[in-house]
Amino acid sequence: MSKASELGTFVANQLKFDEDEKPIFMRVNPEYKEEQNIIFFFENGKAVRVPMSQYATQGSRKKLKKAYSDASPVVEIVYETSDDYIMLLNSDSKAILIRPSLIPIKTTRTSQGTTVFAMNLKKNQVITEVLQDYSERFPDAMSRYRKIKIPATGVLLSDKDITTKQIKIDDTKKGRNSNE
């Protein structure tokens, strides 16, 4: 048998979280360079790129407050390492594939962002998933979901699209003379 203290440190206690507080993203960063960005993707189809330099500690701050906008729930937080495509999926089984560089950089941490995924909000559609590694799950993603400007409308996922499941009829006449 072992003691509870041997299992490790409970992060919530160590960082003195409030009762309703929980971690959603963590990045250990020794330097805060201007060219490094954090991307926040929100349920309402908006996203924002914030430079890491906005999170540099100034003074003797013990707790980071207002790290991002709370206007809409955060779906995913991504540390931008390259301009590789990111896939966004919504609750209506639609997807888009965009480059992070399309999302404007905002120097205010609490910015609500820019609409990247144009969704019909009457149907209460929300972004449900953000994928950086999508190629195995969606092998046809580059040709099917890629967008070059934002806001972009989603394309129905191929496994939900009935036109991709329809049987094709080959109407070419084989073995017949073309003069008939």
ABEGO torsion letter per residue (X at the ends): XBBAAAAEBBAAAAAGBBAABBBABBBBBABBBAABBBBBBBAAGBBBBBBAAAABBBEABABBBGABBAABBBABBBBBABABBBBBBBAAGBBBBBBAAABBBBABAABAEBBABBBBAAAGBBBABBBABAAAABAAAAAAABBABOBBBBBBBAAABAAAABBBBBABBBGBBAAX
